[in-house]
Amino acid sequence: MEKGKLLYEGKAKKIYETDNPEQLIVHYKDDATAFDGKKKGKIKSKGKFNLEISNIFFMLLEDNDVKTHLIRQISETDLLVKKVDIIPIEVVLRNVAAGSLAERLGLKEGTKLNRPILEYYYKNDELGDPLINRYHITERNLATEGQLKLLDILGFKINKILSNYLKEKELLLVDFKLEFGTDSNGNIILADEISPDTCRFWDLNTNKKLDKDRFRRNLGEVEQAYQEILYRLKKDVIV
Amino acid sequence: MEKGKLLYEGKAKKIYETDNPEQLIVHYKDDATAFDGKKKGKIKSKGKFNLEISNIFFMLLEDNDVKTHLIRQISETDLLVKKVDIIPIEVVLRNVAAGSLAERLGLKEGTKLNRPILEYYYKNDELGDPLINRYHITERNLATEGQLKLLDILGFKINKILSNYLKEKELLLVDFKLEFGTDSNGNIILADEISPDTCRFWDLNTNKKLDKDRFRRNLGEVEQAYQEILYRLKKDVIV
């Protein structure tokens, strides 16, 4: 499978056409950005680590009957995926207060939430990806009421699967972002990625941050954090 | 009924105890603030106008079976009300894009919404009254799921009543904020005020702003706008 026309270049990925109109190639870059692109940098080997980490999660989710865009890896940094129409909503799940939630509700970072919190953000760089509710979504025709109900169910289900899995790896899933798309049959499937770029992972015992917050907040050992996540996820497989 | 101890002084109102532990006196001030208190000023006779405007709306709502805190007016700027525990959620209803909604969704101010939009804001000055969703509300114990359902129903109902009423006065109800409280029996009743401080009113034909936006945006003729609203609401009664 070879890369065709470059369809889109995002902050962390490039998307290429393929010979098959229902399939795309996603290239994972080492580029890192934060704060709506105001902070820019590179994280060595991030593309490779994220692709592999995300694949592990997506395969785990497929095993648990969550449909994803994943077809197969074709190189260290290239992934073959099903083409979908992305629903322009970022579905965020949170188990522990951090980042914008801590600010919004005046909670101390690290506060364990009583129940998982689900949030919708409008995937729109120009508007700064604002928090939105279901009335905003309906007004902007971003998704139907029925699709939203499914996103909620999938969001909470994925949170449960990933949280339990990561706990076994001595990792706390603080929060994460999901993106979904509709395939040519109108089915909703999980797209984008699940990686230290899109999640907060803390060491379960020390609370050490092992995700993009190390880049955002200049905490150092950024590559090492991404590598550590991959190492922990693959540990069982290797042993 | 005489004013007792000053319980609370807000940006636009003072709240006093009375001899009756279930009743309070609300004093309407002429002080005006905007942008989280960063802009300050006075609007001549605002207290008097707002009290009278708000009373007209609250009596209209009572006539339509919406329970409110209203008992009776005791002076030009003082109102006797039922004491409630305020639910710290601002319920905002919108019919036309303006202010923060226009910004959030990238809509041109004045865009007619397909359906009314309901929003919850966390009534918390320190946090800047952020937009929140029902998961945030549950986490912070601001209201129960059952209470939220009732707030939604009341919000849309009040929007319908006020929109229709104002249309007869050649006024467009662009958006408005509601606050609710629970009385000593746990019943949810409408509290706070409904006035040009808490609503956007536009002339139905010219779109001229007749509300606090004239103060926020330095449009001039601020007092005249408040007076104009009161004049239109009382017109039928006087004739």
Interface residues (C-beta under 8 A of the other chain):
Chain A: L101 E103 R104 L105 G106 L113 N114 R115 P116 I117 L118 E119 Y120 Y122 N124 E126 L127 P130 L131 I132 N133 Y135 H136 T138 E139 R140
Chain B: L101 E103 R104 L105 G106 L113 N114 R115 P116 I117 L118 E119 Y120 Y122 N124 E126 L127 P130 L131 I132 N133 Y135 H136 T138 E139 R140
